[in-house]
Amino acid sequence: MPSTVYRVLRQLEADDWIEQRGNSWHPDMKPRMLGNVGGGESSGRNIELDW
């Protein structure tokens, strides 16, 4: 099962959704661009992928 998780993470990284910095994952270009679509208002949702 862990290999499946890493495979999904690597695919998300290849598609510019997340990036790995050290031992943690952070949003990459696509989620940042989508975050700016709402005209600067926050939806109140936050996703953190620190492990």
BELBELTA-V506756 format. One line per field, one symbol per residue. psi: psi as a letter, one per 30 degrees, with the letter a starting at -180 (. if undefined). burial: 1 if it has 9 or more other ideal C-beta (glycine too) atoms within 8 Angstrom, else 0. A space follows every 10 residues. Layout:
psi: ???
burial: ???
This chain:
psi: eeeeeeeeee eeefggelkk jbglklkbee eeeeffeggf kkffkkkkhk .
burial: 0000000010 0110001101 0001111101 1100000000 0000000000 0
